[in-house]
């Protein structure tokens, strides 16, 4: 048997390629270089052959990587994920609950948390994080979690996202104390915070009392897309039970190049390179404070915030999507996402000062000539000035039949379009709707498609989410409220991607028949 105890996975893969073994095993490219479209990757792309261990029964080189990760991240146990954080969340929810248990989900959680609760037939309860003045969620209050736990004695698991897409961090330590006092576990989706706890970045949920934490390495650290890691922090969690569920939700044919990149990322974190990255981000943020037309979010309305997220709030006539498009088309700078009135530039370990300089210069140039007295709210006010008679008015389903995103305002139905924006021009997040039944029950019921203007008051048969960040505003089994429709319509009008899990919003919405 090959012994790779003292060799990195990437070096073991290269060594095996040089040794000349004839591969009568998967994958089908057989490490041949004739498939040029594979760009040389085939050489190190193997399956679980002699000496290379098995991800779901790790005893050798892959176990060593998991053990190194646990040490570097400071947790009880770590498990490499090649199916993204989604695989870790699905496995964690199932491992930490039993059918019929209650789960409390922060409403800004990623869609995978809601999907996991549906698959596991859990009794789903929701809690709203606090709101910022900028049209996105702030921190989740420990008091709100405690109130929900007092009202619902069956809750066995609490799931929250920290940091959020916008960089908002919640008081995980206080929330963990509340959860454990009520006998509930705490799962933290820290997909966007794998770098937390290193250099001068804020502390990670891994060290703040969370029972299980999931990190997406690829989001901010130097690892290939789709790589993530699941951390078991609590001492009394059955690790074998988590492993069993990972084997259920993750592929049985993991990518060795992906796992090699995870080990390389661990090497990076063992060094001190992240300190220079954090220093460069802080310097850039200081310079961006001089922007006139765009305000850099610095944690207002949040417990804490992650400096690696550059959330730029428009204070001029540009919407968030227009800012994102202008940077792409005029300066070849691609941002991560945009909302109605803000856009997000994500920093990552691969950034350099030249990239930061280009972003800074582009933003200052875009500020030139902007009318700071004219905000994006003016567009909304103009749009809502149309008569509300409903007569001779085109419906969303007709207007959006070609799925084109409009740069200007669309003539939507006024009776569901009003009130979607705050007086400052930010999106008004709707209140929690009425839960009529659990998502797992709604899934088994007959459904039909209706135009959005006919969906108000009906029970949702699909999840409708904004992507990114992938947080659903409508959940199966909920009564669809006018405020929710208004928010979805406004997002769509501003060019934000709105996705229905069954239908094709805004052409139609799936509701229970």
N, C-alpha and C positions, 0 to 999 in steps of 0.2 A: 504494500500500500504506500502511496506517495505521502511524504511527510512535509507539510507546509507550515509547520509550527512557527518558524522564524522568517516567514516570507509574506509580503503583502499579496493580496488577492490579484491585483493587476500584474504583479511580477510573476505569480504562479501561472496566470493565463498566458502570458507571453512565453514563458518557459515551456509550457505544454505545447504551444504552437510550433516552437522550434524543434521539439523532440521527434516530430514526424509520425505521430500516431495516425493511422488511417481511421477516419470516423464513420463507422457503420452504426451511427446513432443520430439522434436529433441534434441540432436543427438541420433542415434539408439543404441549406447552402453549403454544408460540409466544409466550412472555412475556406472555400474556394475564392480566389481573388478575381475570378472572371466576371463576377457579378459587381460591376463597377459602381452601380447605383447604391451599393451598401457602403461605399466610401471607406473601405478598409476595416469596418467594424466586425466583419465575419471572422476575422482571425482570432478574436478573443471571445466570441459568442458561442458558448457551449451549453450542455445540459449537465445534470447531476451525475457525472462520471467519477471513476475511481479517484479518490483524493480530494474531490472538490465539495464534499459535504452535501447536505440536503437542508434547505432553508427551514422546512417544517419539522425537522428532526435533527437539528444542528448539534454536532458533536465535535467537529473539527475546525476547519478554517473559518466557517461562517459563525460558529459559536464564539470563536475568539473575537470576531468583529463585534458581535452583540455585546460581549463582555467589556470590550474596550469602550464601546459607546456608553454603557451604563456608568463606567468609571468617569469618563470625560463629562457626561451630563449630570453626574452626581445623583443617580437614582438607583433603586433596588435592582431593576432589570430593564433592558432595552431590547426591542425587536425591530430589525430592519423591515421596511415596507417598500415593495416595488409596485404597489397599486395606489400610491399616493396616500394622503391622510385619510381619504375616504375609506380605504380598507381597514385602517386602524380604528376609525370611529365606529364602523359597522360591527367589527369584532368586539370592541370594548362595550358597546351598548348591550350586545347579546350576552357577553360574559358576566356583566354586572347586574343583570336583571333576570326575572322569570316572567313567563307569559302572564299578563294581567297586572303586573306591577305598575305603579305610577311613575312617570318620569316628568320632571319639570324642565322645560326647555326655554332658554332665553330666546326671545323671538327673532333676534338677529343671528341665530346659529345658521351654519351652512346647511344646505338641503340634505346632506348625507345624514345628519342627526335625525331629521324628521323621517327620512326613508327608513333608517334603522328602527325607529320606534314603531313605524307601521309594519315592517317585516316581523318584528318581535311581538306584535299584538299588545303593545303597552297602552296603558291609560294615560293619554297625553294631556299635560297641563302646560300653560305658557306664562311667562313673566316678561314684562316689557322693561328694557333698560331705560335709564333716564334719557332725555332728549337734549341735544345741543341746540344752539340757535342757528345752526348751519345746514339743517336738513338731513342729518344722519344721527344714528344712535350714539349716546354717550356710554358711561359705565353702567354696569348692572349693580344696583344697590343691594348690600347685604340685608337691609331692612325689607326690601321687596321679596327677597328669597325667603326670609323668615316668615313673612306674612303668608306666602304661598304654601309653605310647609305646615304652618298652623292650620290652614284651611283644608289641606288635603293630606290626611294621615297615611295614605298608601304610597306616597312618593319614596322610592328607593334610590333614585338616581337623579342628580341635577347636572345639566349640561349647559356650558356657557362658552362663548368665544372671547378670547383675550390674548393678544390684541386683535382688534377688528381691522378691516381693510383700511380704515382711516387712521389706524394707529392708536385707538382708544384702549386703555388698559383698565381692568376692573380690580377691585380690592379682593384678590383671590384668597389671601390669608383669612380675612374676616368672613368671606363667604364659606370657606372650608370649615371654619369653626362652627358656623350656623348649621351646615349640612351634617356634620358629625354629631352635633348635639341632638339632632332629630333622627339619627341613625341612617342617614342617606349618604351615598357615595358622591364624589364630585369628579366629573370628567371635564377637562378643559381642552377645548380645541384651540391649541396654540400654533396652528399651522403657519401663521404669519410671524411667529416669534421664536423660531429655532435659534436665533442669534441672542435672544435674551439670556441674561445671566453670564454673558461673556463681555470682556473689555469693560467699557463704561455704560453699556446698555442697561436698561432696567432689569430688575430681578425676574426670573422665570417662575411660572406656576409650578414647575418641577420642585422648587425649593420652598413653596409657600403653603403646602398642605393639601394640594390636589391629590386625589387617589391615582388617577391615570391622566397622562398628558400626551397629546399627539402633536408632533412637529413635522411640518413639510420642509425638509432640508432644501429642496430645490427652489423654494420661493425667495430666500434671501442669502443662502449659503452656496458655496461652490460645489454643487452636486447636480447630477443630470435630472431633467424633468421626469416626474413621476416618483422620485425617491422621497421617502419620508421615514419617520421612526416613531414607534410607540414606546412610551415609558411607563413602567409600573412603579409607582412611588410608594404606595402604602405597603406596610409589612404584612398585613393579613389578607392580601388578595391572592387567590389561587392562580398562580402563574400558569399552571398546566391548563386551567380552564380558558385562559386568554389565548394560549397557544392553539388549543383545539378550535376556537372560533376563528383565529387567523387562518388556519388551514381550510376553514369553510368558505371564507370570503375572499381569500387571496389566491392567485394562480399557483398551481402545483409545478409550473415551469418558469421559475423566476429568472430574470435577466442577470447574467453574471457581470456584464459591463455596468449595469445600474448598481449592483451591489459593490463593485469595485470603486465606483464613484462615491458611494457612501463612506467607504473606508478612507478614501482620500479626503473627504470632508472632515472626518474625525481627526486626521493628521493636521488639517488646517486649524482646527479648534484647539489642538494641543499646543500650537505655537502662539505667538502674540500678534499675528498679522491683523486680527480684528480690531486691535487698538488703533492702528493707523486709519483704518476704514471709519471707525466711529469719530475720530478726530476730524477727518475730512468732511463728514456729514455735518458736524457741529459748525465748522467754518462756513460751509455752504448755507446753512440755515441762517447764520448771522448776516450774510450778505443779502439773502432774499428778504430780510425784514425791510429793506429799502423799496420793495415793490409798491407801486401806488394802486394799480388796477387789480391786483390779486393779493389776498391776505393769506399768509402762511399760518395754518392751524398749529397752535402750540398747547393743546390740551385743555382749552377752555371747556368747562362743563364735564370734565373727566377726572377720575381719580388720579391717573397718571397717563402718559402717552409715550409712544415709541418714536424716537427721533428719526428712524430710518424711513418713515412714511412722510413724504412731502405732499400734504393735502393743501391744495391751492384753491381758495374760495374767491369766486369772482366778485369784484366790487365795481364792475363796469357793465357794458351792454352785452358782453360775451357770456354765453352759457358755458357750462362745464364741457359739454360735448363739442362746442365750437372752439374752445381753447385746445382741447385734445386734437381736433382736426387741424387747427392752424399750426400747431407744433409739428404734426406729422407732415403736412403738405409743404409748409414753408421752410422748415428747419430740419427735416428728417429725424425728428425726435419722437419716439413712440412712448406714450404714457401707458400706465396699467389700466386705468378705468376713468370714467367720468360720470357724474350725476347731473342733476338739473343745474346746480349753481357751483359745482366744484369739480376738480380733476385731481387725480393722484399720480404722482411720480414715485415709483418704488426704488429705493436704494438697495444695492446688493453687494456682496463681498467682491464681485468682479469690477465694481466701479473704479474709475480713476479720476484724478483731478481735472483732466481734459474734458471728460464727460460732464462733470459738474460745471465747468466753465462754459461749455456750450449751452447747457440748460439755462444757466443764469443769464447769459447774453441774450438768448432767445426770449426769455420772459421779460426782460427789461425792454427789448425792442417792441414786443407786443403791447407794452404799456403806453408807448408813445401815441399821443393823439386820442387816447381813450377818454370818453366823457364819463367822469366819475359820478355825475349827477343822474346819469341814465343807467339804471340797473336792469337786469333781465326781468325784473318785476314789471317793467313797462310793457313788455310783450304780453304778459299774462293779463294785465289790465285791459289792453286792447282786445285781447281775445275774448274776455268775459263780457265785453260790451255788446256782443251780438244779442239780438232778441232771443228770448227763451220760450218762444211759442211752441217750438218743436215742429212747426209747419214748414214744409219745403226745405227741410234741413237734411243734409246727407248724413248717413250713419257712418260710424267707424268701420263697420264691416265692408261698406262700399268703398270708402276712401282708401282703406288699407289693403284692398284686394291684391294690389301688385306688390305689397310688402315694402314699399319705398319709405325711407325715412325722410321726413320733411324738415328742411332747414328753418322754415317759418312755421307759424301756427296753423294747425289743422282745425277746421270747423267741426268740433265735436259736439255732442249733445250737451247743452248748457246745464241741464238739470242734474247731470252727474259730474260735470267738469268743474263746478265752482268749489272754492275752498281748498283746492289742492295745494296752494302755496301760502306761506306765511306772509305777513306784511313786508318782510325783508326779502322775499323772493325765494326762500328756501322751501323744499318739499315738506309738506305737513304729513308726518308719519301717522297713519290712521290708528285709532285705538284697537284694542283686542276685540275681534268679532265674537259672536256667540258660537260656542262649540255645541253642535247638535249631536254629533256622534264621533267616535274615534275614527281615525283615518283607515284603519284596517277593516272596519265595518263598512265604511263608505265605498271602499274599493270593491266590495262584493255586490254592490247594488247596481241596478240598471241606470244608465245615464244617457243624456242627449246633449247636443250642441245647440247653444242659443247665441245670438248676437250680444255683445256686452251690454247694450242698453236694456236687454231683457233679463239680465242675470241678477239684478238687484233683488235681494230678499230670498233668492234660491240657495240651495245647499250645494257647495262645491263638490265636484267629482274629480277634481284634479288640483295639483299644486301649481300655482303661478308664481314664478320667481323672477327677480331682477338679476341679470348676470352680465358681468360680475356685480356683486360679490357672491351670488348664488343663494341669497336669503329669500325664502318665500314670503309673499305678502298674503297669499291665499293658501289655505291648507284644506285638503279633503275633509269633508264632514263639517265644515264651518258654514255659517250663513254669510253670504256675500253682501257686504255693506256698501252703501253709496260712496262713503269716504275712501274705501279701499279701491273701488273702481276709478274714482277721481285721481287717486295717486298713480295707479297703473297707467291711466290714459296720459297723464301729464308726463310721466317718464318716457312713454313711447313717443310722444310728440317731440320731446327734446332729443330723440335719437338714442336713448338708452335701450339696451336689449331687454325685452320682456318675453319670457318663455312660459308657455303652458305645457304641462307634462303630457296632456292628451291632445289638446286642440292646438290652435295657432293664433294666439292672441295678437292683435285685436280682432281678427276675423270672427272668432267665436270663443266661447267659454263652455267647458264641460260642467254640467250640473246634473244632479240626481233627477231621474225621470219621475 
